[in-house]
Amino acid sequence: MALVEEQPEKHCWVCFATERDDYSAEWVSPCRCKGCTKWIHQSCLQRWLDEKQKGNSEGAVSCPQCGTEYQITFPKMGPLVHFLQQVDGALSRASPFAAVGVVVGTVYWSAVTYGAVTVMQVVGHKKGLYVMERADPLFLLMGLPAIPVVLVLGKMIHWEDYIVRLWQKLYYRGSGGYLPRVAGDGRIARDHFPVSRTLCGALIFPSIASLVGRLLFRQMPSNLQRTILGGIAFVLMKGALKVYFKQQQYISQVNRQILNYPERRGDGESDDGEMDMEDSGNEYDRFINLN
């Protein structure tokens, strides 16, 4: 008689239960594993797949032991469900582009609103409304959003840096010493370009120009003239203070002094001192090579 090979007892490698614990449980062997990791409860494997896929039912999952990809089938749900799945996939693919369009549209109409408010603030409320009502709609749709763009681009022109560098060249002409570069140098200033500060300063500039114009040029009959003169006066006053501040920073940087290291009592000119001089020479060589 041929001996029938005894099948090993099934063990679930997820919950560690055996087939004797629950005779009604459904078992599955989904991969090439042998021995104690061959079998697993269908329900345990479903929970494990949910944790691995994290809601993405289309993602492939493989066995962590042998690397075999699990073969997963889904029941047919009918043409209506298939149609809804296609619609849902199309919406998922189109949603990023729609979100970008919404953001661009929001920024555009915000710029249009800001441009309209700026026009009324600069030329006056009634006159601004009259001008925009008589203007071509296409011109308004293109010109109004261009106002904040022009203000931001104008704010990015750091004309004070050129005056500071010219002042430094004239003030220290013929000097043979080392002249350090500080914040007044345009090359260094551009490396640390403050985006938020530039944006806020550009957008608030019309309000500041209107306020300065009302304070300094009350005799002007036109609101537009007061705003233009107020803006020019503000830019010049701010630029003069900025140039003075950067020049003082530069003077402070130029006139800095490096102090001697305080000598300790009892330290003689020994081998340690010679080693220190040698290390200093090596540091100087490295500095020269880097520059």
Buried (B, 14 or more C-beta within 10 A) or exposed (E): EEEEEEEEEBBBBEBEBEBEEEEEBEBBEBBEBEEEBBBBBEBBBEEBBEEBBEEEEEEEBEBEEEEEEBEBEEEEEEEEEEEEEEEEEEEEEEEEEEEEEEEEEEEEEEBBEBBBBBBBBBBBEEBBBEBBEEEEEEEBEEBBBEBBEEBBEEBEEBEBBEBBBEBBEEEBEEEEEEBEEBBBBBEEBEEEEEEEEBBEBBBEBBBBBBBBBBEBBEEBEEBBBBBBBBBEBBBEEEBEEBBEBBBEBBBEBBEEEEEEEEEEEEEEEEEEEEEEEEEEEEEEEEEEEEE
